[in-house]
Amino acid sequence: MDKVNISIAIIPMAADYGWTPTTAGFIQSAFFYGYLFAQLPGGWLANKFGGQRVLPFGVALWSIATAAVPFVAGDIRWLSLSRLLVGLGEGVSPPAAVDVISRYVPVNERSRATSIVFGGLNMGTVVGLTVAPTLIEGLGWPSVFVGFGVIGVAWCYWFDAVVPTNVEAEAEPVAAAESAENGAEGEKAGAEEPGEDEGIPWGQFVQHTPLRALTYIHFCNNWAVYTILSWLPTFYKDYLSVDLQGAAHLALLPPIAGIAVSVVAAPLADGLVERGVSVTLVRKIMQSVAFLSPAGCMLACIFSEDKQLSTWLLPLGLGLQTFSFAGLYSNHQDIAPKYASILLAITNIFGSIPGVVGVPFTGWLLDHTDSWYLSLFGPTLFFYISGAFVYTKWGSGERMVIRSEKDT
């Protein structure tokens, strides 16, 4: 909710303050600077203290920063800083969530767990894009930020009341069960994990080819998500000449489609793993669908003369990208469960770059070309197709062999 609220509010805000598309793009991109720089600290903190301890801090930070937006919006520097702080708070949440999944969920249930947890992104987008236009038309755009910020602070109190406190004791049975399920591989996995005093094997992570491939597809995945979701309401308003409510309602379609697709994709992936299909093949199939199906939908929109085709074909393609929950987002736990939060932090650093670069770059291209196809669709298609190729060739779901310093 707090990530997408500005994609709707930016339309009346730009009108009030006279911002160009380039300026609006830079303001929206400020979020991603904070999001990028929070990744490694967030992953390290989640790995050391447990994701359920790190998450409330991030939620409180981004909620307070969200509520502050109306009070600083007149100064672009302060507004950008507030959005940067939202990014910092939100940046710790993916590593924290992945840490919880890797601690508690066995491999044959991880696609479903990941889909449920990260499906909150789609659910929050639906709620945010539904509520924001009504609040804006009734109470003005400041009400969106204040209202959403208050909800986040209230969530922190609720979370603190219901989350178990003794995480380490509860995590052991799941880890042991997974090791038993994996048999010999479970024994190997135990040998892979260095002792607590040996630290994080950063050098081995950097040299691991499947992790490098995963990093690239995270970049490609987020280029599509961040640029399209940031600009989709404006695209619908300018390209299809719909009003604010209409733009918001059309922007609801991709996350709704994503929720529907995740109901199918996650059980399908886990079912294939349970039937003996290799984890590597399952992840590659899921991620190929996540990239190539929206690319096909986007190409159809480009070559069709019917503008209205984009109102349902683009959302369908973005919905199918949700297959990445059973591919990209489940793969970190496959490679190294103990360090899943660290691995997600590493790949998400590069996955944050499209928000920093891609969102304002799209606005800049739009200013200079006046073409949505060149500014929004062209770069996205390149990353869809190249990402599918890279992951198919070099991706893997095999457990990484981590060697301690004394072994090397």
Number of C-alpha atoms within 10 A of each C-alpha: 23 23 21 20 24 24 23 26 22 21 18 15 19 14 10 10 12 11 15 13 21 18 16 21 26 21 22 25 29 24 26 29 24 23 29 25 19 24 30 22 15 29 31 21 20 28 22 15 14 21 27 20 18 21 24 22 15 23 24 22 19 26 27 21 24 27 24 19 22 16 13 14 16 13 11 15 12 15 21 21 20 25 28 25 25 29 28 26 26 28 32 31 26 23 33 30 23 31 28 20 24 26 22 19 20 21 21 19 17 26 31 24 23 22 24 16 15 18 20 14 17 21 16 17 24 22 15 23 26 18 16 27 23 16 17 18 13 10 11 15 23 18 18 27 24 19 15 20 25 15 12 22 18 13 16 17 12 12 13 13 10 8 11 11 12 8 17 11 8 13 15 12 13 15 19 14 14 17 18 13 14 15 11 11 14 18 12 14 19 13 14 17 20 17 10 8 6 11 10 18 15 11 8 14 18 11 10 13 14 21 26 19 20 27 25 20 28 23 22 26 25 21 26 26 16 23 27 22 21 26 22 24 27 24 18 22 19 13 14 15 12 16 14 21 19 16 22 26 16 19 29 23 21 27 26 18 20 24 22 14 18 27 16 12 25 26 19 18 26 20 16 15 20 14 9 8 13 14 23 17 18 21 28 24 19 23 26 22 20 27 29 21 18 24 24 17 20 24 16 15 21 18 8 12 9 9 11 13 14 18 16 15 20 24 24 22 23 28 24 26 29 33 31 28 28 29 30 24 24 26 30 26 25 21 20 23 24 20 24 28 34 29 28 31 29 23 23 27 23 19 26 27 21 24 29 24 17 25 28 24 20 24 24 19 17 18 14 10 12 12 13 18 16 15 21 23 20 14 17 24 21 12 21 24 16 16 25 22 17 16 25 18 12 14 24 24 22 14 19 19 15 18 14 16 10 7 6 5
